[in-house]
Amino acid sequence: MIVAAFLRWVETAKAGDRARAANALARAFLRSAMAPQERRAAHVALIYLLDDPSPRVRLALAEVLGSSSDAPRGLVVSLAEDQPEIAALPILNSPVLTDADLVDLAGRGSASTRALIAARAGLSRGVAAALAEIGDAEEVVVLLENPTAQIARLTLKRIAERHGANDGVRSLLLERADLPAAVRQLLVQCVAEALSGSAFVRAAIGARRIERVTREAGHAATIAILGNVTADELPVLVEHLRAERRLTPAFLMQALCLGRTDFFAAAITLLSGVEERRVRSILATARHHAVRALIESAGLAREVSAVFVEAILLWRNAVHSASDETDNIAPLLAERLQGSVPHSPSACELIEMVGKLAVAEERRRARDYATGLALVA
């Protein structure tokens, strides 16, 4: 009877009075002892108030029900579908919303709804994956800025694939310690594509030169990434680069010259189909002809395989002699190849690239030497 009188009163009461009454009814429903029949009637009254034309009334309900573990789930879901200032309370705080509820809200809701879900504390991997799949860049930024969100590596990859061209998303991804190496390389490519597609850059440098510059910069950035790749990530990264057709002779030679020998071995393993243990054994100890046969079985042409064999043999010597050259053999390889007469354009191009790497390394060493003298002085 009390609830029936309440509903009759609601029909004529002012919005402010209705909001206060809604707040009181919701608190009583959660905290007061009620007979079963009275509780059912109160539940019906709360559902009725969800259709109140005043946002103040619905906000009053959200303030009480939005963070309670005893709130009826149906009421909370309805409030979570309301306008943002009302929906924010249950979406951010309600313990009764399930992952399925959140995924459904993300799919049916607005950008504001998805941003609120992305900011929810302790967000699960499943909900994060759903947001990564359907969310715009702005919502994904909120997700990446949420320190308590659980985001799987596959989800990070999907975010990079969808929004890698966005500066904010890319920056937040690159700051993550758990970002897979393959995703870092994908973001490097996004930057290269953005540069090559810039009308200003193309006008200033020229289309042909910008393609070369971005390609070389992409190689350099990927090589830098390889220096921090863990053993379990190597096969994934190698497969990613193979799928992107980036395991070119020039890139493999650059990796080899700069000491990324584990990556080089993993790449040869994938490209040749030879067992990894066998590949490493050949690279470390086998004779010249066996090494060359392995390189050619990986699809590298015979005219360039000899250059790779020279590089591999130099690495062996450097490692066995504990030489200071083990971080970069390009100068040694350039000296070894000096005066050789290659018989193909591809070999000439590869030898020219080794020469450029050698010059760059010599300049780096000169700068380090000069810096050391300055510090001593």
N, C-alpha and C positions, 0 to 999 in steps of 0.2 A: 504494500500500500504506500509506503514511504517513497519508493522508487517511482510508482505511478504518479504520485503527486509531484515528484521532481520533474518528470517528463512534461506534465501539464504546465508547470512553472516555466520551464525552458522556452516554451512557445512564445512567451511574452516578455521574458527578462532581457535586460540590456546585455551587450556583448561582454562588458567587463564583469558583470555579475555572473554570467554563464561561465566565463573562464575560471573564476574563483571556485564556483560550484563544481566544475569539471575536475579541477585540481583536487578538491576535497573528496570527491567521489572516488577518484582513482587511488588516492592514498588510503581511503577506507577499505577499498576492495583488496588492496595488497596487505594491509596491516591489521585490519580489524577482524574479530571473530564474527562471522555471519552464519545464519542458518542456510542450508543448501538452497532453499527456494529463494531466499533473499539475495544470495550470491549470484544465482542465475539471473535474477532481475537486474542486479547491478551491472552484470556483464552485458546484458542487452542495452542498458542505458549508455554504457561506454561505447558500444558499437554505434548506437544512434548518434552520439556526439561526434563521431568521425565525419559525419556529413554536415556539421555545423558550418554555416557560411562564413563565420568569423575565424580567421587564422589564429586569433588569440586563444580561442577555445581549444583548437587542436594542438597548439603549442603547449598549453597547460597540461594536456594529456601526455604529450611527448616528454615534458620535463619530469613527470612522475614515472611513466612506464618505460621511458627510453633506456634506463640503466638498470632496471630490475630483472633479476633472474626468475621472478615469479609472475612477470607480466604475461598475459595470454599472447601466444605467438602471432595469431591472426591480427590482433590489434597492432602489434609492433610492426608487422609487415606493412599494414595499411598506412601507418604513420611514416614509415620509411619511403613510401611512394608519394608522399605529400610534397609541397613546395620545399625548396632547399633548406630554409631556416628551420623548418619543422623536421624534415627528414634527417638533418644533420645529427640530431640527438640520438635517435635509435641506431642509425647506420654506424656512427662512430663508437657507440658505447654498449649497445644491447647484447647481452650474452645469449639471448634466446634465438638470435638470427643464425641460421646454419650456413655452411658454405654454399649449399644449393640455393638458399634464399639470396645470398649475396651475388652469386653468378646470375641468377634470374633477374635480380634488380639491375645488375650491370647491363644485361642484354636488353631489357625493356626501358631502362631509364635514360636520362639525359646525360650530357657531359658532366654536369654538376654532380649528379648521382654517382657516376663512375669515379670522379675525383674524390668524393667523400669516402667511397669504399677503398680507394687506393691509400687513403690516409689512416684507415682503421688500424689500431694497434694489433700486433700479432697476426697479421693477415697470412692466410695459409698459402701454400704453393699452388694449389688448384685455383684459388680465386685470383692470385697474381697472374697465373697463366691465362686465365680468361680475360683479364684486363689487358694483358699484352697483346692478345689476339684481336680485340675489338676497340681498344682505347685509342684516342688520338694522342699526339705527342704531348700535349699539355697534361693529360691524365697520367701518361706514363712517367712524366717528370715527377709528379706527386708520388707515384709508386716507388720510383728509385730514390726519392728523398726520404721515404719512410724507413727509419733504421730498424724497425721491428718486423718488417715484411719479410717473409720467407720466399725467396725467388730462386727457382731452379736454374741450372746452367742452360738448359734447353730454352727456358723462358728468356734468359738474357740474349741468347742467339736470335730468338724470334723478334725481340725488341730491336736489336741491331738491324735485322733484315727489313723491318717495317719503318723504322724511324732513325736509321743511322745517319741520314742526311741532316737531321735536326741538331743544331749546335748544342742545345741544352741537354738533350738525351745523350748525345755522343760524349759530352764532357762527364756526365754522371756515370756512364758506363765505364769510361776509361779510369775513373777514380776507384773502381771496385777492385779489391784484391782477389776476389773470386771469379773475375772475368776470364773465361777460357781464352787461350792464345789464339784459337781460330777466330774467335769473335773480335779480338783486338785487330787481327789482320783484316777482317771484313771492314772494320771501321776505318782502317788506313785506306782501304780502297774507296770508301765513301768520301774521304777527304780529297783523295786524288781526283775522283770524278767531279767533285764540286769545283775544284780548281780548274780542271780542264774545261768545264762547262761555263766558267765565268767569262762573260763578254769583255769585261775590263781587262782581265788577265790575258785573254787571247789577243786583244788589241795591242796590249803593251809589249807582249813577248813574241806573239806570232803562234799560229796554230801548230806548226810542225815542232817548234822548239818546246812549247808547253807540253806536248805529248811526251817528248823525250824527258823533260825535267820531272814531270809527274811520275813517269815510269821509274826513273832512277830514284826519286824520293820514296816511292812506294817500296822499291826493293830495299832501300836503306832502312826504312822503318820496320819492315818485316824482319830483316836481319837482326835488328835491335831486339825485337820481340823474341826471336829465337834464343837469345841469351838467357832468358828467364823461363823457358818452357820446361815443365817437369816431364819425366820419362813417360808417364801415363798419358800426357797430352800430346806427345809427339805424333803418334799414328793418326790422331784426329786432325791435327793441323796439316800433316802431310796430305791426307786425303782431301781436305778442304782446298789446299793449294792445287792439287792435281785436278780436282773438279773445276777449278777456276782457270785451268790451263796456265798456271804460273810456275810450274816446275820446268822452266826453260833452261837450256844449257848455260845462258848468262847468269841466271839466278842461282843455279846450283854451283857454278864456279865461284860466284861472289860469296856464297855461304861457306864453301870450302876454304877459300882464301882467308876469310875472317874467323876461322876456327870453329864454325858450327858443324863439327864433324859428326856428332850424334844425329843431328838433323839430316846431314848428307847420307849417312848410313841408312836411316829410316826411309829416306826418299828412294834410294837405290833398291831397298828391299821391296817397297811397294811397286816400283816401276818394273823391276825385273821378275818379280814373283819368286825369287830365291829366298830360302829361309833366312831369317835375320841373323842367326848365329853364324851361318855359313858366310853371309855377306860381310859381317864384321871380321871374320877370320881372314877372308881374302884381302880385305882392305888393309888389315894390320900386318899380314905376314906373307902373302902369296907373291909369286914372281910376276914380273912385268906383263907377260902374256896373259896370265890368269886374271889380273886386275883389268886389263884392257877388254878381255872377253866379258867380264862382269859388267863393265861400264856400257858396252855395246848391247848387252842383253837388256839393259834398262831403256833402250830406245835412243841412246845418244849416237849420233852418226860417227862413222869410223874416222872421218877427217878431223873431228874434235876430240875423240876419245884419247888420243895421244897426249893432248894438253892436260886432261884430267889425270892421266897416269902420272905425269910429271909432278902435278900438284900433290897427289897422294904420296908419292915417294918422298917428296920434300917434307911433308908432314911427319912421315915416319922418322926421317933423319932428325928433324927438329925435336921430336918427342924423346927419341932415344938419347940425344945429346943434351937434353935439358936446356935447349937454346932459348934465348930471349925472343926468338922469332915466332914462338908458338901462338901468339895472339893474332898474327897477320903474316902470312907467307907471300903476300903479293910482291913485295920487292925482290925476294929470292926467286920467285917464279918468273918474274919479268926478266931478271938477269939470265936465268937459265934458258928462256925462250929467245933471248936477243940473238939476232942473226939467223934464226930459223926461217925457212921459206915455206910458208903454208901453201897448200895447193887448192884451197877453196875459200870463197868469201866468208863462209861461216867460221872457219878457223881464224881467218884474219880478224873478224869482228871480235871473237873471243879473246885473242891475244891483245888486241887494242884495249879491250875492257880491263884485262889484267894490268896493262900499263897504267891506265887511269887509277886503278886501285893502288898501285905501287906509289904513284905520285902523291895521292891523297894521304897515304900512310907516312911517307917521308915528310910531308908538310906537318902532319900531326906530331911526329917525333921532334921536328925542329921547334915547334911551338912549346912542347913539353920541356925541351932542353933550355929554351930561352926563359921560360917561366921559372925553372929550377935555379938558373943563374941569378935571376932577379930576386928570388927569395933569399939566396945566400948573401947577396950584396946588401 
